[in-house]
Amino acid sequence: MTLTFHWFLPTYGDSRYLVGGGHGTAPAGAVGDRPASLAYLGQIARSAEQLGFVGALTPTGAWCEDAWLTTAMLASNTERLKFLVAFRPGLVSPALAAQMAATFQRHSGQRLLLNVVTGGEDHEQRAYGDFLDKNERYERTAEFLTVVQRLWRGERLDFTGRHVRVAGAELARLPDPVPDVYFGGSSAAGIDVAARHADVYLTWGEPPALVAEKVDRVRRAAAAMGRAPRFGIRLHVISRDRADQAWAEAQRLLDALDTATIERVQQGLSRSGSEGQRRMLALHGGRTENLHIAPNLWAGVGLVRGGAGTALVGSHAELAERIEEYHAAGVTEFVLSGHPHLEEAYWFAEGVLPLLERRGLWRHPGAPRPEPTNSVPFASAR
């Protein structure tokens, strides 16, 4: 199986420095030198498509622009690029979400992917009017996805759960194809939802051995239900011609951070109820020393950003090797980003992807299909 690469749309702003925001951080932390205008996001989207990325993740939260509206307005900027739209179940009804996805799928030319985010921060969920606790949110997510996926199959549905209830729900027009559901969760409850409903299980960028353990847990849980999801990883990247150039860039980003900002963000993230966020914080403990936590894996991003907090840093050849290690651990999809997102997309795609292509691990999604080896009809029957 060839690998799939996605990029990221920074709908909270972009910069030549690390931009805050992410998992449960305050909206005020999400600022950048480059505003998240449609013109700039469209520039990133068009470049990602040209370079060979299959899709682009758009985040969700109080710290960024709305993902549904932004991607719908960007769809006409590209022809092939898919939009991995992050959204939170429970803030809209499952029947409406199923209808929105079907509409998006038709009008975008079958270019919707869905990243379902349960929501790990009580305070942020309450700001949206959601007062369930973490375990209740996972229960609701499971019920929500049950309704959505049954509606996508064309069922007329009556459903009564603890958190979700619909009567006579159905879709007038079904999505074709049904969009893949991407889902991440490191707790037992999260893994159970992923095993039952995810087409792609997403993890944040831990060292390959830890990723392999998590992949194995999800794979076994899904197999018990007769399912076999794919696996993806969310990482930042700093890729250069030489390793010393990449690490110098990482150091430049680190040098620009002030202690007060790091302490403020870390204090906020330490209150997170997310098991995935706890695992991210454990990689660096809020300290600026010893951020090189595994070969070519740097935890500096997580000092000022919630959620995905690690970056692959090194030469193009080194990053290709690390990607092969994650592939050996079971990962086939990579959701990547960099600062700034426009330039780093070119560094990675022009430096790393050709190396993976030569190893038979990647193929540009826009490349023409190879001609059949045997071009003479019935020649093999001689």
C-alpha positions as CSV (number, residue, x, y, z in Angstrom):
1,M,0.0,0.0,0.0
2,T,1.3,3.4,-0.9
3,L,1.4,6.2,1.7
4,T,-1.1,9.0,1.8
5,F,0.0,12.6,2.8
6,H,-2.3,15.4,3.9
7,W,-1.4,19.0,4.7
8,F,-3.0,21.5,7.1
9,L,-4.9,24.8,6.8
10,P,-4.0,27.2,9.6
11,T,-7.4,28.8,10.1
12,Y,-6.1,30.7,13.1
13,G,-3.3,32.4,11.3
14,D,0.2,31.6,10.1
15,S,3.7,32.8,10.8
16,R,7.5,32.3,10.4
17,Y,7.3,31.5,14.1
18,L,5.3,29.0,16.1
19,V,1.7,30.0,16.3
20,G,-0.3,29.2,19.4
21,G,-3.8,27.6,19.6
22,G,-4.8,24.0,19.5
23,H,-6.3,21.7,22.0
24,G,-8.3,23.8,24.5
25,T,-5.9,26.8,24.4
26,A,-7.4,30.3,24.7
27,P,-8.5,32.1,21.5
28,A,-6.1,34.9,22.3
29,G,-3.2,32.5,21.8
30,A,-4.1,31.9,18.2
31,V,-2.4,34.7,16.3
32,G,0.0,35.0,13.4
33,D,1.8,37.4,11.1
34,R,-0.3,36.1,8.2
35,P,-4.1,36.4,8.8
36,A,-6.2,33.3,8.0
37,S,-7.8,35.0,4.9
38,L,-9.4,33.0,2.2
39,A,-6.8,34.3,-0.2
40,Y,-3.9,33.0,1.9
41,L,-5.6,29.7,2.8
42,G,-6.5,29.2,-0.9
43,Q,-2.8,29.7,-1.7
44,I,-1.9,26.9,0.7
45,A,-4.6,24.7,-0.6
46,R,-3.6,25.1,-4.3
47,S,0.0,24.5,-3.4
48,A,-0.8,21.4,-1.4
49,E,-2.8,20.0,-4.3
50,Q,0.0,20.7,-6.8
51,L,2.6,19.1,-4.6
52,G,0.7,15.9,-4.2
53,F,-1.0,16.1,-0.8
54,V,-4.4,14.2,-0.9
55,G,-6.2,16.4,1.6
56,A,-5.9,19.2,4.1
57,L,-7.0,19.1,7.7
58,T,-8.9,22.1,9.0
59,P,-9.1,22.3,12.8
60,T,-12.1,23.0,15.1
61,G,-12.3,25.1,18.2
62,A,-12.9,28.6,19.7
63,W,-9.3,29.5,18.6
64,C,-9.9,29.2,14.8
65,E,-12.3,29.9,12.1
66,D,-15.2,27.5,11.6
67,A,-14.1,24.5,9.5
68,W,-17.3,23.8,7.6
69,L,-17.8,27.4,6.4
70,T,-14.1,27.9,5.5
71,T,-13.6,24.7,3.6
72,A,-16.9,25.2,1.7
73,M,-15.7,28.6,0.6
74,L,-12.3,27.2,-0.4
75,A,-13.5,24.2,-2.4
76,S,-13.7,26.1,-5.7
77,N,-10.0,27.1,-5.3
78,T,-8.9,23.5,-6.0
79,E,-9.9,20.6,-8.2
80,R,-8.6,17.4,-6.5
81,L,-7.7,18.3,-2.9
82,K,-9.9,16.8,-0.3
83,F,-10.9,18.7,2.9
84,L,-10.5,16.9,6.2
85,V,-13.1,18.9,8.2
86,A,-12.8,18.7,11.9
87,F,-16.1,19.0,13.8
88,R,-17.6,18.3,17.2
89,P,-20.6,16.0,17.6
90,G,-23.2,17.2,19.9
91,L,-23.1,20.8,18.8
92,V,-25.4,20.0,15.9
93,S,-27.9,17.2,15.5
94,P,-26.6,14.0,13.8
95,A,-29.3,14.2,11.1
96,L,-28.2,17.7,10.2
97,A,-24.6,16.7,10.3
98,A,-25.3,13.8,8.0
99,Q,-27.2,16.2,5.6
100,M,-24.4,18.8,5.7
101,A,-21.8,16.1,4.9
102,A,-23.9,14.8,2.0
103,T,-24.3,18.3,0.6
104,F,-20.6,19.1,0.9
105,Q,-19.8,15.8,-0.8
106,R,-22.0,16.6,-3.8
107,H,-21.0,20.3,-4.2
108,S,-17.3,19.7,-3.7
109,G,-17.1,16.8,-6.2
110,Q,-16.7,14.0,-3.6
111,R,-13.9,15.8,-1.7
112,L,-15.0,15.6,1.9
113,L,-13.3,13.7,4.8
114,L,-14.5,14.1,8.4
115,N,-12.4,14.4,11.5
116,V,-14.7,13.8,14.4
117,V,-13.4,15.5,17.6
118,T,-15.2,14.5,20.8
119,G,-13.7,17.5,22.7
120,G,-11.3,17.0,25.6
121,E,-11.7,20.2,27.5
122,D,-14.7,20.8,29.8
123,H,-14.3,24.6,29.9
124,E,-14.3,24.9,26.1
125,Q,-17.2,22.6,25.6
126,R,-19.2,24.6,28.2
127,A,-18.5,27.7,26.3
128,Y,-20.4,26.1,23.4
129,G,-23.3,25.1,25.8
130,D,-22.2,21.5,26.2
131,F,-22.1,20.4,29.9
132,L,-21.4,16.7,29.5
133,D,-18.3,15.3,31.1
134,K,-15.6,13.5,29.1
135,N,-17.0,10.0,29.3
136,E,-20.5,11.2,28.5
137,R,-19.1,13.0,25.5
138,Y,-17.6,9.8,24.2
139,E,-21.0,8.0,24.8
140,R,-22.7,10.8,22.8
141,T,-20.1,10.5,20.0
142,A,-20.8,6.8,19.6
143,E,-24.5,7.4,19.4
144,F,-24.0,10.4,17.1
145,L,-21.9,8.3,14.7
146,T,-24.3,5.4,14.8
147,V,-27.1,7.7,13.6
148,V,-24.9,9.5,11.0
149,Q,-23.5,6.3,9.5
150,R,-26.9,4.5,9.3
151,L,-28.4,7.6,7.6
152,W,-25.6,7.5,5.1
153,R,-26.5,3.9,4.3
154,G,-30.0,5.0,3.4
155,E,-31.9,3.9,6.4
156,R,-35.0,5.7,7.7
157,L,-34.2,5.8,11.4
158,D,-35.8,5.9,14.8
159,F,-33.1,6.0,17.5
160,T,-33.2,6.6,21.2
161,G,-30.0,6.7,23.2
162,R,-28.8,8.4,26.4
163,H,-27.8,11.5,24.6
164,V,-29.2,11.3,21.0
165,R,-32.7,10.8,19.9
166,V,-34.2,11.1,16.4
167,A,-37.6,9.9,14.9
168,G,-38.2,9.3,11.3
169,A,-34.8,10.6,10.3
170,E,-33.6,10.0,6.7
171,L,-31.7,11.7,3.9
172,A,-33.3,12.7,0.7
173,R,-29.9,12.3,-1.1
174,L,-27.1,10.1,0.1
175,P,-23.4,11.0,-0.1
176,D,-21.6,9.1,-2.8
177,P,-19.1,8.0,-1.8
178,V,-19.7,8.1,2.0
179,P,-16.9,10.2,3.5
180,D,-14.3,8.5,5.6
181,V,-14.4,9.2,9.3
182,Y,-11.1,10.1,11.0
183,F,-11.1,9.8,14.7
184,G,-8.5,10.0,17.5
185,G,-8.6,9.1,21.2
186,S,-6.1,7.6,23.5
187,S,-8.3,6.7,26.5
188,A,-10.1,3.4,26.7
189,A,-13.4,5.1,25.8
190,G,-11.8,6.8,22.8
191,I,-10.3,3.6,21.5
192,D,-13.7,1.9,21.9
193,V,-15.4,4.6,19.7
194,A,-12.6,4.4,17.2
195,A,-12.8,0.6,17.0
196,R,-16.6,0.8,16.3
197,H,-16.8,3.8,13.9
198,A,-13.4,5.1,12.5
199,D,-12.3,4.5,9.0
200,V,-8.9,6.0,10.0
201,Y,-7.6,6.1,13.5
202,L,-5.5,9.2,14.1
203,T,-2.7,9.6,16.7
204,W,-0.5,12.5,17.6
205,G,3.2,12.2,16.9
206,E,4.7,10.0,19.6
207,P,7.9,8.0,19.1
208,P,7.4,5.0,16.7
209,A,7.4,2.4,19.5
210,L,4.6,4.1,21.4
211,V,2.6,4.6,18.1
212,A,3.0,0.9,17.4
213,E,1.6,0.0,20.8
214,K,-1.4,2.2,20.2
215,V,-2.0,0.9,16.7
216,D,-1.9,-2.6,18.1
217,R,-4.5,-1.8,20.8
218,V,-6.9,-0.2,18.3
219,R,-6.4,-2.9,15.7
220,R,-7.2,-5.7,18.2
221,A,-10.3,-3.8,19.5
222,A,-11.5,-3.2,16.0
223,A,-10.8,-6.8,14.9
224,A,-13.0,-8.0,17.7
225,M,-15.9,-6.1,16.0
226,G,-15.0,-7.4,12.6
227,R,-13.5,-4.1,11.5
228,A,-10.1,-3.1,10.1
229,P,-9.4,0.7,10.2
230,R,-6.4,2.4,8.6
231,F,-4.0,4.4,10.8
232,G,-2.8,7.9,10.5
233,I,-0.5,10.2,12.4
234,R,-0.5,14.0,13.0
235,L,3.0,15.6,12.9
236,H,4.7,18.9,12.1
237,V,7.8,18.8,9.9
238,I,11.0,20.8,9.4
239,S,12.8,19.2,6.4
240,R,15.9,20.6,4.8
241,D,18.7,19.6,2.4
242,R,21.0,19.1,5.4
243,A,20.2,18.0,9.0
244,D,22.1,21.0,10.5
245,Q,19.9,23.4,8.5
246,A,16.7,21.8,9.9
247,W,17.9,21.8,13.5
248,A,19.0,25.4,13.1
249,E,15.4,26.2,12.1
250,A,14.0,24.4,15.1
251,Q,16.4,26.3,17.3
252,R,15.3,29.6,15.7
253,L,11.7,28.8,16.5
254,L,12.6,27.8,20.1
255,D,14.7,31.0,20.6
256,A,11.7,33.1,19.7
257,L,9.6,31.7,22.6
258,D,9.4,33.6,25.8
259,T,9.2,31.9,29.2
260,A,6.0,33.6,30.2
261,T,4.2,32.4,27.1
262,I,5.4,28.8,27.6
263,E,4.3,28.9,31.3
264,R,0.9,30.3,30.5
265,V,0.2,27.7,27.8
266,Q,1.5,24.8,29.8
267,Q,-0.5,25.8,32.8
268,G,-3.7,25.8,30.7
269,L,-2.9,22.5,29.0
270,S,-2.1,20.8,32.4
271,R,-5.8,21.1,33.2
272,S,-6.7,19.1,30.1
273,G,-8.9,16.1,30.5
274,S,-7.5,14.6,27.3
275,E,-5.4,11.4,27.6
276,G,-3.8,12.3,24.3
277,Q,-2.8,15.7,25.5
278,R,-1.5,14.3,28.8
279,R,0.8,12.0,26.7
280,M,1.9,15.0,24.6
281,L,2.8,17.0,27.7
282,A,4.7,14.0,29.2
283,L,7.1,14.1,26.3
284,H,8.7,17.4,27.4
285,G,7.2,18.3,30.8
286,G,7.1,22.0,29.8
287,R,10.9,22.2,29.8
288,T,12.9,23.6,27.0
289,E,15.8,21.2,27.4
290,N,15.8,17.6,26.1
291,L,13.2,18.3,23.4
292,H,14.9,15.8,21.1
293,I,12.8,12.9,22.3
294,A,13.6,10.3,19.6
295,P,15.6,10.2,16.4
296,N,14.5,13.3,14.4
297,L,11.5,13.8,16.7
298,W,11.3,17.2,18.4
299,A,8.8,18.2,21.0
300,G,9.3,22.0,20.9
301,V,6.0,22.8,19.1
302,G,4.0,21.5,22.1
303,L,5.5,24.1,24.4
304,V,3.1,26.7,23.0
305,R,0.5,24.6,21.2
306,G,-2.1,22.2,22.3
307,G,-2.8,19.0,20.4
308,A,-0.2,17.8,18.0
309,G,3.1,19.0,19.6
310,T,5.9,17.2,17.9
311,A,7.8,17.7,14.7
312,L,10.0,15.5,12.5
313,V,13.2,17.5,12.1
314,G,16.2,16.6,9.8
315,S,17.4,16.1,6.3
316,H,15.0,14.9,3.6
317,A,16.6,11.5,3.7
318,E,16.3,11.3,7.5
319,L,12.6,12.2,7.4
320,A,12.0,9.6,4.7
321,E,13.6,7.0,7.0
322,R,11.4,8.1,10.0
323,I,8.3,7.9,7.9
324,E,9.3,4.4,6.9
325,E,9.5,3.5,10.6
326,Y,6.0,4.8,11.2
327,H,4.9,2.9,8.2
328,A,6.4,-0.3,9.7
329,A,4.4,0.5,12.9
330,G,1.2,0.4,10.8
331,V,0.7,4.0,9.8
332,T,-0.3,4.7,6.2
333,E,-1.6,8.3,6.4
334,F,0.3,11.3,7.5
335,V,-1.3,14.6,8.4
336,L,1.5,17.2,8.3
337,S,2.1,20.9,8.9
338,G,4.9,23.4,9.3
339,H,5.6,27.0,10.1
340,P,4.9,28.8,7.8
341,H,2.6,26.3,6.2
342,L,3.1,27.5,2.6
343,E,6.9,27.3,2.5
344,E,7.2,24.1,4.6
345,A,4.8,22.3,2.3
346,Y,7.3,22.9,-0.5
347,W,10.3,21.9,1.6
348,F,8.7,18.6,2.5
349,A,7.0,17.7,-0.8
350,E,10.0,18.6,-3.0
351,G,12.5,17.1,-0.6
352,V,11.0,14.0,1.0
353,L,8.2,12.8,-1.3
354,P,10.5,12.0,-4.3
355,L,12.7,9.8,-2.0
356,L,9.6,7.9,-0.9
357,E,8.4,7.6,-4.5
358,R,11.7,6.0,-5.5
359,R,11.2,3.5,-2.7
360,G,7.8,2.6,-4.0
361,L,6.0,4.1,-1.0
362,W,4.3,7.1,-2.6
363,R,2.8,8.2,-5.9
364,H,1.5,11.6,-6.8
365,P,-2.3,11.4,-6.7
366,G,-2.5,13.5,-9.9
367,A,-0.1,11.4,-11.8
368,P,-1.6,9.5,-14.8
369,R,-2.2,5.9,-14.4
370,P,0.6,3.7,-15.8
371,E,-0.2,2.0,-19.1
372,P,-0.8,-1.8,-18.9
373,T,2.4,-3.8,-19.4
374,N,0.7,-5.9,-22.1
375,S,-0.6,-3.6,-24.8
376,V,-1.3,-6.3,-27.4
377,P,-4.8,-7.8,-26.9
378,F,-4.8,-11.5,-26.0
379,A,-1.1,-11.7,-26.4
380,S,-0.8,-13.7,-23.2
381,A,-3.1,-16.3,-24.7
382,R,-0.7,-17.3,-27.4
